[in-house]
Amino acid sequence: MSTASSEPPEPGMPHESARPAEPHEPAESQRRAFTDEVLSRLRGAGFALAGVCDARASDHAEAFRAWLRDGRHGEMAYMAEHIEQRIDPGVMVPGARSIICVADRYHDGRRAARDGHAPRGRVARYAQGGDYHEILRSRLEPLAREWRTRFDPHRFRVCVDTAPIMEREHAMRAGLGRIGKHTLLIGEGAGSWLLLGEIVTTWPLLPTRATPAPASADPCGSCTRCIDACPTQAITPWSVDASRCLSAITIEHSGEVDPALERAQGEWLFGCDDCQEVCPHNQPTRRSRRAGAGDAYRPTHRSFDPLELLDWTEADRDAANLSQVLRRATLTMMKRSAIAILGAHLRRHSDDAVVRGRLQRVAEDPREDRLLTRAAMRALDSR
């Protein structure tokens, strides 16, 4: 899961109201030629998957509004902003006709070896390497800039996570995959280890098609492994309650964590991959190993020692060279998660005097943040 606190105008785009009137309609042969060029250029740019869909409004607008009304977006307040733009790309980019969709594969499905029995704070795989916002944008923006010049006054707006757009739904329409019960896009042979990007354009490209058609093909069938594996019961078929999801809690939630959810955190310091790890589509195969993962996502921070993290200062955090993705969680939030992880370790290894002693020092330190002292007290009291 990826998140962002705001959704500013994408760089490189003038204000929409400054644009001239609608450009002329290209001929069918031009549409076909440019669509073929777009897909070829995207493959050349190294994207694992690419396709095109019409820029029509979401089919799930009412379900999305109900999700917001029920508070299932948790503390992700930005999800309730720019609702009309999010539902309809034509509001975000007036005159939008097509959406160019791409996906990068950031993991190949193979599990990392567990290093002994010492407590570790795991990082969700999408955040272990480089900043995916920068990685995706660095390849999309030059293409969009070129096409803006060539096809002026047509618009080409790059969107990478921070823009208000239903990216998984559009990616499915473009034939990149099908959406699973965990709400993630599942690419054929690629699983759901995918990061998405888009270019919304007023140029009328020809939509690509998938086989089988994703809108009519359920990739999950009777499988409920993701639902069963979710440690906080945040998943129901094709919906996630972000107020319970560990990804949202560890990345977005800055205050006290519900003790029941805190106890379910396990070893997750930043994000959570439990639903993806059990998904049959994500199990390593010959095909998935051949597909590999993008080099730019090579892990640099798979996990952290929660005991060491409790001693970090802001200077230590800066020295750790964390990506902007990992810096989404404040140091206090990371320490709060480290305490939850140590509490889970202590429930399994009650005789670990080192962990118990470190938690006691946090709980008894009058200079410590009260959020952390209370978390430490809960970790010590838990059975």
Secondary structure as GFF3:
##gff-version 3
##sequence-region A 1 383
A	DSSP	three_ten_helix	16	18	.	.	.	ID=ss1
A	DSSP	alpha_helix	28	44	.	.	.	ID=ss2
A	DSSP	beta_strand	49	54	.	.	.	ID=ss3
A	DSSP	alpha_helix	61	69	.	.	.	ID=ss4
A	DSSP	three_ten_helix	77	80	.	.	.	ID=ss5
A	DSSP	alpha_helix	83	87	.	.	.	ID=ss6
A	DSSP	alpha_helix	89	92	.	.	.	ID=ss7
A	DSSP	beta_strand	98	105	.	.	.	ID=ss8
A	DSSP	beta_strand	121	123	.	.	.	ID=ss9
A	DSSP	three_ten_helix	125	127	.	.	.	ID=ss10
A	DSSP	alpha_helix	132	150	.	.	.	ID=ss11
A	DSSP	beta_strand	156	159	.	.	.	ID=ss12
A	DSSP	alpha_helix	167	173	.	.	.	ID=ss13
A	DSSP	beta_strand	178	179	.	.	.	ID=ss14
A	DSSP	beta_strand	185	186	.	.	.	ID=ss15
A	DSSP	beta_strand	194	201	.	.	.	ID=ss16
A	DSSP	three_ten_helix	214	216	.	.	.	ID=ss17
A	DSSP	alpha_helix	225	229	.	.	.	ID=ss18
A	DSSP	beta_strand	235	236	.	.	.	ID=ss19
A	DSSP	beta_strand	239	240	.	.	.	ID=ss20
A	DSSP	alpha_helix	246	251	.	.	.	ID=ss21
A	DSSP	alpha_helix	259	263	.	.	.	ID=ss22
A	DSSP	beta_strand	268	270	.	.	.	ID=ss23
A	DSSP	alpha_helix	274	277	.	.	.	ID=ss24
A	DSSP	three_ten_helix	280	282	.	.	.	ID=ss25
A	DSSP	alpha_helix	286	291	.	.	.	ID=ss26
A	DSSP	three_ten_helix	295	297	.	.	.	ID=ss27
A	DSSP	beta_strand	303	304	.	.	.	ID=ss28
A	DSSP	alpha_helix	306	309	.	.	.	ID=ss29
A	DSSP	alpha_helix	314	319	.	.	.	ID=ss30
A	DSSP	three_ten_helix	326	328	.	.	.	ID=ss31
A	DSSP	alpha_helix	331	348	.	.	.	ID=ss32
A	DSSP	alpha_helix	353	364	.	.	.	ID=ss33
A	DSSP	alpha_helix	370	381	.	.	.	ID=ss34
###
